[in-house]
Amino acid sequence: MVDTSTAITDVIDKLEIFKLKDDANLQRLKEQIIIPKHSKPTKTITLIKLFTVDFEFSNFVSKLLDCLNPEVEIRISLSFTMSEKGRLTYVFPIPAKPFNNKCRIIRNNEDKAKFLKFCDQFSYKELLDSAFTSRNTKNPFAESGYVPKNIVSVTFWITKWSSP
């Protein structure tokens, strides 16, 4: 599911990393699965994938769904860069603002199919635009001069309940 050899330089170039150095510690961003070590009955696994040029979002979602049994909640958020007059800014993914809010709960195979169909509909540009505009319903970026540049990573928060 993750490739630990993939680096941030596979997603954005060194000049962009240099421009973003004050904004985010991008060198620490890597593909990983974070499994909570607590003993609470509800656990959320965090899966981070770097959005490389050969990353196929819907294919990855399909493989992920094959590994999961309902009932499960999957929230998806994208990190991305945006630019204003040549100044780059890194925008972190936020679990409270998933772009798949309407289809995040998977109770059965029908929900799995709907979830996959939802994810299949997005091109790279549509994913980037969705991430850019979904950060705030009032869209503070509108008419601000900010332009979305690149998707950096996709984060999946996967919650499985012990007794849903």
Sequence and secondary structure as in RCSB ss.txt:
>XXXX:A:sequence
MVDTSTAITDVIDKLEIFKLKDDANLQRLKEQIIIPKHSKPTKTITLIKLFTVDFEFSNFVSKLLDCLNPEVEIR
ISLSFTMSEKGRLTYVFPIPAKPFNNKCRIIRNNEDKAKFLKFCDQFSYKELLDSAFTSRNTKNPFAESGYVPKN
IVSVTFWITKWSSP
>XXXX:A:secstr
   TT  GGGTS HHHHHHTTTT  GGG   EEE      S EEEEEEEE  TT  HHHHHHHHHHH  SSEEEE
EEEEEEEEETTEEEEE   TTS TTGGG EE SHHHHHHHHHHHHT  HHHHHHHHHHHT TT TTTTSS EEEE
EEEEEEEEEE S  
